[in-house]
Amino acid sequence: MAFAMVAIFTLITKAEPNNSSYVESETQPLIISQNISVEDIAQEVTVRIIGNPGVASGVIVARQGQTYTVLTCDHVVARSENNRFTILTPDGLMHAASWRRFARFRDADLALVEFRSDRPYQLVEIGDSNALTVGASVYASGFPNWYRNNRRQFQNTRNWGLRAYRLTTGRVGMMLERSLQRGYQLGYTNNIEMGMSGGPVLNRYGQLVGINGRSKYPLLGIQAFKFEDGTVPSQRLFRQMEALSWAIPVATFEQMNK
């Protein structure tokens, strides 16, 4: 996978409150101002998940009392040797966290991680991923594991803290009628790098519509695009698919988390 660091793009888009936010109790998401930008929302809801051995991203989806729930990818937490993680929140603080193993997502590449804090953190609003259309603007955030100095040199960002954060802009390139293995259905043009897995994909209102998981041009080639029944796309379709990053639609999370 080729790494390329690009500038953070800012789009000043009016955020429209949505009462369909996923919460586990009566605790409601913090009110989003009509003047807040998508960039601001993304920074407030995106966290970094630091484990042993991996480092990746997540998005805050719920709060119950002092317990926060972070949605991420299963492949982010499944390799952990001791189920111990550290969550880096947008204020730069570190929190001890653990994988909520009892959450059932079947074969979908989804997982929940919990941490405790008495501080108020922004909960993401859940959008309608089923309403996405090809060409719609989307914004993907997370913490890349590497920074490219030049063509030959890379820096590991594990100890960079919030400096490693990145937001990319793009558009929906494909919405599959039938899912790929592990729940991937949303293809988008944003560049996603290693470490951004588990981070949010937001619509133009700053609402969560997907979870980052797969970057463009995977090393496995067409085998990375197997459908749930084990079949692979045609070569023509594969060429279109490999040029996109891929996310799990948030509708899959909502359906399986009932």
N, C-alpha and C positions, 0 to 999 in steps of 0.2 A: 504494500500500500504506500502510495506517495503522500508525503506530508507537505502541506503548503500553508503558511500562515498568512492570512489576509486581514485587512483592516476590519474593525468592527463597524457595522453599518447601523445607523440610527434612523428609525422611521417614526415621526411624530404622528401617531395615530390615536384617535380618540377611543378610549376603552369604554365599552358599554357593559354596565353591571349585569350579571346573570344570576338568577336565584337558583339555578340548578347545580350549584357547587356541591361537590361530594364532601360530606363531613360525617364523622362517626358519632357526633353528639350534637347538643344544642349549640355548641360553639360555632360561630359563623366566620367566614373569611373576613379579613380586614377589608374595609371599604376601599375600593379603588377609585381614585379621583378621576373626574372626567378629563383632566388635563395630563394624566400620566401617559407616557409613551410605552410602546411595546417593549422597547429596550429596558426601560425601568422595571416593568413587570417581570421580564425574563430574569433580570439580575436579582430581584427580590425572592423569586420562588425556586431558583436553581441552586443546588448544593453539590459539594464534592464529597464523594464517598471514598475514604482511604482505608484499604484493607491490607491483608497479607495473603497473597502478594499484590493484588491488583489495585488500581486507582481508576475511578470512573465518576459518573454523575448521577443525579437524581432530581426529583421535583417534589416539593412539599404539597401533599394533597389533603391532609387532615390533621386536626388537633383534638384531643380529648383530655381535659385537665392540663397537665404539664407534659403530656406525651404527644409528640409529633410523629406523623407517619409520612415516610418518603417513598414514592413510587420509583422503581428503577427496573433494570433488566435482571432476569434470573442468572444470566451468564456473568453478571457483575459480582454476585455474591456467592454463587455456587462453588467457586474454587477456594473459598476461605478455609483456612486450616482450623480456626477456632471460633468462628461466628462472632468475631469481635471486629468492629469497624469504628472509624472516626468520621463524624460528619462535620464538614467545614461549612458553616452558615454564612449568609451574605454580610454579616457584621464582622467576619473574620474570626469568630470564636470556634473552638473545637468541642465536640460533644461525643461522648461514648455512645455507641449504637449497636443494635443487634438485628439480625434477620428474623422477621416474623415467619417462621417456617410453617405455621399452621394455615397460612393463607393458601387457598387452592386456586391455582390458575391452570391446572392440567398441563398441557404441553406448551402453553404460551410462554414466551420469553419475558415473563414479568415477575417481580418480587416486591415485597414491602419491607422496609427497614424502619426501625423506630429509635427515637432518641428523646431524652427528657430535657426540658428547659423551662424556666419561669419567664423567659423573654418572649415578647410577641413577634412571631414571624409570619410573613405573608403566606396565605394558602392560595394555591392556584385555583382559578375558576375552571370548571369543566365545560368544554365546548362540545359541539355536535360534529363529530368526525364524519358522520354519515352525510352531512350536508356539504362536505368539501367537494369541489369540482376541479377538474384539470385546469391549471392556469391560476388558481387562487394563490395569493401570497401566503407564505408560511415563514416562520422564524424559528431557528433551532439553536439551542444554547447548551453549554457544557464546558468541561475542562479538559482540553487536549493534553495528552501525556508528554508530548514533545513539542519543542519550539525549534524551527528550522533557522539556523544562522545563515547558512548558505547551502549550496548543492551537496556538500559533503559532511557538514557538521550539524548535529542536533543537540539540544539541551533537554535533559529530563526536567519536567516541571513539577515533580512530586512535592518539592518543598517550596514552591513558588507562592503558595497561598492563593489569594484572590487574583493575583496577577495572571494566572493561567486561564482565567475565564475568557470565553469567546462566544460571540453571537453572530450567526450567519443568516443571510436572507436568501430566499429562493421562492420557488413556486411548485405547486403540486404537479407532478409529471404523469402520474398514473395512480388509479385506484382500482385494484384488482377485484373482480367479482368473487373469485375464490381465493382463499388465503394460501400463502406459502407456508411451509412448515414453521412452527413456533409463533404463528399469528401475524406474520408480516404481510401487510396489504397496502400500505401507504408509501408510494414512491415519490421523492421530491428532489429538486435540483440542488439544494443546499449541500455544501461540502461538510462532511462529518468525519472527524478524525478519531483515532484510538483514544479512549478516555472520555469521549462525549457520549458513549453508550449510557442509556438510562436518563439522559437529559430530556427536557421537554421540547416538543414541537408545538408552537403556538400559532393560532390564526391571527388575523389582522386586528382582532379585538383583545389580544393577549390572553385568550382562553386556550386551555390545553386540548389539543386534538390528536396528539400522538407521542410515542416514546422512541427516541433515537435508539438504533440498534445495529444497523449495518451500513457500512460505507460503500462508496462506488468501487467498481472493478475488483471484486473479491478474488483472492488467489485461487479459490476452488472453481472459478469459472461458472459454467452452467449448472454444476452440481449444487451451488449455493442457492439456486432458485427452484428447488423442488417444491411442488405443491403438496398439500396435505396427503394426497393419495399416492405420493411417490413419483408421479410423472414430472417431466421437465417441460419447459416452454419450447416453442419452435425456435430455431436459430434467429429468425427475424425478431421475434418478441424478446428473446434473450439479449440481443444487442441493444434494444431500447431499455431493458431493465437494468443491465449492468452499468449504465451511465447515470443511474440514480442512486441516491441514498434511500434506505428503507426504515420505516417505523411501524410499530404496532399501533393501530388506531385506538384512541381512548375508549371508544365504544366497546372494544373487546374487554378492556379492564372493567368497565361498568357492568357488563353482562356477567362476567365471571366472579365479580366481587359482591354480588347480591346475597 
